[in-house]
Amino acid sequence: AADAAITALDLVERLEAQLTVYRDTSAIVAINRRAFREPVAVEPRLFDLLARAVELSQATGGAFDITSGPLSKIWGFYRRQGSMPAAAEVAAALALVGSDKLTLNHAKRTIRFQQPGMELNLGAIGKGHALDRAAEVLTTAGIRDFCVHGGNSSVLARGFRISDFRFQISEEQSESSFSQSEIQNLKSEIDAGWSIALRHPLKPEVRLAEFRLVDQALGTSGSGTQFFHYRGKRYGHILDPRTGWPADKVLSATVIAPTAEQADALSTALYVMGLEAAREFLAARPEIAALLVTSGAKAGMTELHPINLADDAWRAL
């Protein structure tokens, strides 16, 4: 298991080198430099990721979009130095945003920008993709029970946290020595899955809720750590690709989905959408659950809004 974990972490490093916009040698930076002038050939797994990102943009009505890099730059969040841009700057950057301005050739696996100045930024999906790829490595190595995370906002869990289960099998025995009913009985005595806590969006030292992940991934989006104040108003780093302005309808959005890639991207999308649009979006997607946090009736208070979340899958703290 340790060897498999090291191999998975090595893959994460290679994916960082491929997907980041903060290294001049990355594949994404190369695409950003060349894709308006000519179609750029893309490595197969990266091309598939870009294609899925475009599909997610279409499904969310543009609430999630990998072309929103120009907006992050004019708002200062690209370098974590938020500042208020001029209205003309927002309009100019917004004109460069939109996955409908990308041309993907699936037969040749190439990408091209339809206008100059466009940029890809996978900040809202790349981490989840890396977790899914790491999970592939562990699963291929025969590891069934594990939890991997990319910081507090992205978690992927498989199997059981069953250290309490395996100790019941002595060195002389193997799991195959037990009947399936015996194994199920043992597992039923242990909390299934993995317990993951959600931080309060306004009070990072406080746990707001706890989830139980069973072969699922979790992604959380919020502006609790990246924001600035201007003329008495707070502006967070999650931008609405449709308007060019920071989203402010909810305090945080947590998504539980089959893959970390989905959880990562959709948590951003639902944060941008807001509560009612999120409910409508998830009504036809029962396999995806969410918990949205909004401001409460009094200052400093919050309200929790579970969507498609089973009662035994979470609890407020």
N, C-alpha and C positions, 0 to 999 in steps of 0.2 A: 504493500500500500504506500509506503514512503517513497519508493522509487516512482510509482505512478504519479504521486502528488508532485514530485519534482519535475517530471516530464510535463505535467499539466501546467505548472508555473512557468516552465521554459516556453511553452506555447503562448501563454499570456504575454510574455515579453515580446515574442515575435509579432503577435497581433497588435500590441501597442506600437511597435515600430512601423507597422503597416497602416494603421487606422488613424493615428494621431495627426492633428493639424499643427502640433508644436515641434515637429522635427522636419527639417527641410528635405530629408531623405525619404519620407514616408510616401506610400502609394497614393494616399489621398492628396497630399500636397502636389505630387506630380500630376494628378488629374486636374486639380485646380489651376495649375499653370498652363496646361496644354489643351484642355477639353473644348475650348471655344474654337481654337485654330483647326483642330482635327479630331476625329474619333480616336479615343484612347483605349487600347486593349487592356482588359482587367482580369486579374487572376480569378479563376472560376468561383471559389468560395466568396471572395469579395464581391464579385458581380452579383451572385445570388443574394447577398446581403443588401446590396443597393436596390435590387429589384423588389425585395420584400419591403424595404423602406418606402419605396414609391407606392406600393400597394397600400401600406398603412396610411400614407398621406392621403390617398384617395378615399380610404375607408373612413378616416376621421375628418373629412372635409377640410383638410389642410391644417388641422390643429397640431399635428405632428409633421415636421418637414425638415429634411436633412440639408436643405439649401438655405437655411436661415442664418448662416455664418455672417453675412454682411450686417445683419441686425445686431448680433452680439458685439461686433467691432464698434459700431457707432454708439452703442450704449456703454461701452467700456468694459463689458463683462468678459470679453475675450482674454483680457489680462487681469481680471478680477479687480478692476478699478472703475466701478460704476460711475457714470456721470450723465447729466441731462443733455441730450443732443438737441439740435435745432430741428424744427418741424420739417424743414427742407431736407435735412440729412436723413430723417426717418423715411420720408417719401422716396428719396433716391435709393436707399438701401432696400426698401420694400419692393421696388421695381425689379430687383434682382432675385427675389425669393419666389419659389414655386416649383414643386417637382414636375409640374406640367411643362416646364421649360427644359427638362432633361430628355435626351433621346437615347434610349437603351436599345441596342441591337442584340437580341437574344441569340441569334444564330452565330454572330461573330464575337459576342461578349465584349462589346465596346460601349463606351459612353461618350456623349457629346453634349456640350452646353449650347443652348440656342441663342444666347446673348453674352457679350463680354462682361466680366466682372462677377460672374456667378462663382459660388464656392460651396463645396460640400463640407459639412461638419457633422461627424457621427457621435457627438457628445451625448446625445439622448438615446442611443441604441448600441453603441460600440461596446460598452461595458457588459451589457447583457449578452451580447453575441460572444464575447470572450468567455463568460461563465458557461454558456452552452457548449462551447468548444472544449473547455477544460473538462466539463462533465463527460463529453464523448471519450476523452482520453481515459478517464477513470473507469467508465463503464466497459470500455474495450479491454481494460486490464482486469476485469472481473470484480471490480469494487462496486458493491451494491448499495452501501450505506455511507453517505457522505453529505457534507454541507460546505459549500464554497461561497465566498462573498467578495464583492468588490467595494468595500466600504459599507457604511450603514445603509446606503440607499439601494443596494442590489444584492440579493441573496438567492441561491439555488440549492434546493435540498432534494436528496433522493433516499429512498428507503427509510430506515428507522435509526434513531439515536439509540442503538441497541447494545451499548457496552454492558447494560444490565442483563441483556438476553444471552450474549455469548459466554458470559462467565459461568453460566449454568452448564456449559458443555466442557467436560474435563479434557485434559490433554490426550487421554486415551480414546476419546470419542470424537466423532465428527458430526456435523449437523445431519448428515444422511442417516445417522443412527436413530434419529427421532422420526416418528410418523408425522405426516403433515398436520394431523389434528393436535399432536403434542406441541409442534412448533407454533401453531396458531394460538393455542392456549397460553403458551409462554409470552408470545407477542402481545396478546390481549391484556396481559397484566402490566404492560409497560405503556406509557403514553405513546401513541403512534406518532410518527413523524418527528418534526423538529419545532421547538418553540422559539419564535422570533419576536422580539419586542419592537414597538414603534415609539420613536422619540416624540415628545410634544413639540409641535412646530414653532412654538414661541419660547419654550423653556427646555433647552436641550438636555438638562440634567434630569428631567422628569420623563418617566415612561407613561405613555398614554394608552396603549393597547398592546395586546399580545395575540399572535397568530400561531396556528398549528399548520405547518407545511407538510404535506404528504405527496412526494413526487411532484412538487410544484416549485415555482419561482416567485419571488416577491420583488417589486420595484416601488420606490417611494420618490415622489417629486415634491419639492417645496423650496421656498426662498428664505429659509430660516438662517442660512449662513452666508448667502451672497445677496446683498442689497445695499441701497444707499437712500438717504433722505434728501429731498429737495423741496424747499418752501413748505416744510411741515408734512410732506407726504412721503410714504415709503414706497420705493420701487425695487422689485425683486428681479432676479436674473433670468427667470423663465419668461421668454417673450412669446407673444402670440404671433405666429407667422402670417396670420391673416390681416392683422392691423399694424404690426410693427411696434406695438407697445407692450410693456410688461403685463402679464396676466395677473389678475388680482381677485378672482371670483371665489377662490378657496384658499385655505391655509396650507393644506397638503393633500396629496392624492396618493394612495397606496393601491397597487394592483397586484393580485395573485393570479398567475396564468401558468399554462403548461410549460412555457419556456421563459428563460430570463430575458431573452431578446424582446419578446412580447411585453413582459412586465415592465421592462425598462422604458420602451417606447410609449406604451399606453398610459403609464403613470404620468408622463409629460403631457400626452394628449388630453387626458381627463382633467389635469390641473388647468390646462388652457380652456377647455370646454366649460367647466363649471358644473354644478350639481345636476341641474335638470337635463342638460345635454348629455351628461355622463349616464344618467339613468336611461335615457332614450337609446343611447349607443349600446349599452350592455343588455338591454331588454332582449335582444336577439342573439346574445352571446352568453349563454348560461355557464359555459366552461371558464369564463373569466369573472373574477370577483373583485370588488374594490371597497375601500373605506375612504371616504372623503371627509376631511375635517374643515369645518367652517367656523367663523367667529360666533360666539354665543351672544346671548341677550345683554350681558354686561361685559365691560372691559376686562380683558384677560381670560374670559371664559371661552370654551369651545363646545361645538356640537359635533357628534359623530354620526355619519350617514353610511351605514353598510348597504352594499348593493350586491346581490347574488352571494352573500356570505352566509353559509350555514351557521347555526347557533353554536355548534360544537367546534367550529373552525377558528373562533376568535373570542376574545373577551376584553371588555374595557377594564382599565386598571385605575 
